């Protein structure tokens, strides 16, 4: 596109052509002469004590190093909030799930490293295990961390306001049910990968990660190296979705590199290894009760959800509190009683995943809301509109909403659309052997971390000596296009074309700490910091240009590639202006701290230090047309509408792509993806048995934007990344409920739908 960048106009991604040509370098692409390969040996059993490691891999051809826990100089523990996961399980140490690593082998080829790792003999004394989070809370259950206060209960939280028991008893209609949501695998195209080099003093790593600064912190503690001797670089990621927001491969890679001083070591997980040992979306058992009056006013909610944290804490606590914060969705409530629990089991561990606990509660909430509307014979969208939050309302978490609230505007827009107005025609047009219906969901998602977890960004921008602008990104781009959006924001403010910008990917030695690519925070928080830095740089450029041109600042304007003086008509090319400025004058840094809010005195809640509650939300209404084959139970979604309010739209093309991608991942969660674990063993071993939707399974997604200007956001925008994933499961479930009755266990596979159609009981383990 020719001309300066303008917010609201689509432009291609800054890295787009490099990716199309195969020139963009990912961590797994890095290679070179003499590179070594590292491979981990996994426990293969869910619970036990590691007694011995044998097999002499160091004597095998090509093997350079054999690393055990006793070679680690630090604490040998990883974990963001609760360090409980060993880099390598030590002899005599506890095995807590099948993916626990017990050793790392380094060799001159990947094949030799794999062969040596397989040749290891691993002796483990088995211990009793527990795989169901509800059973894990029983006093008789095996305890994963003996002596730990709370036993297998990792964490719990609550939100309470009003007398829920009395209000529910006074309600004219009450709906309640128990919902079971499965584990979900991220299934990113690029598995965990990276390279590392240790020179005897410093460890340098280039790795596929969502947070290089936190990686550096964790590696320092675990490996025993000072932080200033560790450098972590984050190239473009081939997907992340939360699965790379934490140390998975980095610790093993660091151990291997430190055992091979002066040699570059590479590690790339196979798809099977990634499935085994990467974090998953937490499976959940969600019990919920909803009550309303006969006039259609929703009054009370009671919810208890239990998350399967698996073997390690990882991000379970913030996922728990985020779930609590989203239990009440986009509705007003007179009385609230919410409880969440995160529980240790011997399953693969749960961690960050796009939408972060919200799908496991809003997937239940929206189905119960639909059931109440049906009993009242009310239009489902109008029923939601009657109860929807508006600015100035108190939400379920006790926060008075002062930012933009798009629930009702999105509902109004959805009510106007043909997909909704023609729903009866769609239902009545079903061919023989098929049934059709339309389902809806009102969803929201908070952005950022919330109070108790510092949510900040630091942006750096430089005018180079060549008259170009260099942005130092502080937050990795895992495919969502945040780097391009940074350029878009700066380009509009500076009135420059896209090609005048260079983007430096996150690097702990060159960029500034800005937190992870997570929590729908990236563009909002970094954009705020960036525009502040841009304003300072622009001011300094005007001052210097005024001195050179003999002009007042208000007589100058930045134009593409130059500064112009209006009164004289003289122009100063940016490369010439840069020559008049000393390097410190051409570089500016600014920071931004996200706003937070707290519940009022009417609301009792806890814990009070883990990101609860949020104050800024994005909103959407999703409408799904569903069709069911009555003979097989097969479900298809031929048409889908997403009406979204996430502030102002900077790049409509990337805005639409985020929504389309989120809907695709949400439809996978609703209809296909059921990460299967039997007695701690992963049985969904790869993409042949873990089914994700393809383009043939997905509808064209109609994306409509409701643009409300968010005063606190850069150019009026809010976070969008996680929101669209939440809607598909409840929207599809509500459509299916009209055909086969309520479905409380997801995903809604053909088998489950078939049994629901036939009214027969089923063994959940068999389907």
Secondary structure, 3 states (H helix, E strand, C coil): CCCCCCCCCCCCCCCHHHHHCCCCCCHHHCCCCCCEEEEEEECCCCCEEEEEEECCHHHCCCEEEEECHHHCCCCCEECCCCCCEECCCCCCCEECCCCCEEEEEEECCHHHHHHHHHHCEEEEEECCCCCCHHHHCCCCCCCCCCCCCCCCEEEEEEEEECCHHHHHHHCCEEEEEEEEECCECCCCCCCCEEEEEECCCCEEEEECCCCHHHHHHHHHHHHCCCHHHEEEECCCCCCCCCCCCCCCCHHHHHHHHHCCCCCEEEEECCHHHHHHHCCEECCEEEEEEEEECCCCCEEEEEEEEEEEEECCCCCHHHHHHHHHHHCCCCECCCEEEEEEEEEECCCCCECCCCCCCCHHHHHHHHHHHHHHHHHCCCCHHHHHHHHECCCCCECCCCCECCCCCCHHHHHHHHHCCHHHHCHHHHHHCCCCCEEEEEEEEEEEEECCCCCCCCCEEEEEEEECCCCCEEEECCCCCCCCCHHHHHHHHHHHHHCCCHHHEEEECCECCCCCCCCCCCCCCHHHHHHHHHHHHHHHHHHHHHHHHHHHHCCCHHHEEEECCEEEECCCCCEEEHHHHHHCCCHHHHEEEEEEECCCCCCCCCCEEECCCCCCCCCCEEEEEEEEEEEEECCCCCEEEEEEEEEEECECCCCHHHHHHHHHHHHHHHHHHHHCCCCCEECCEECCCCCCCCCCCCHHHCCEEEEEECCCCCCCCHHHECCCCCHHHHHHHHHHHHHHHHHHCCCCECCCCHHHHHHHHHCCCCCHHHC
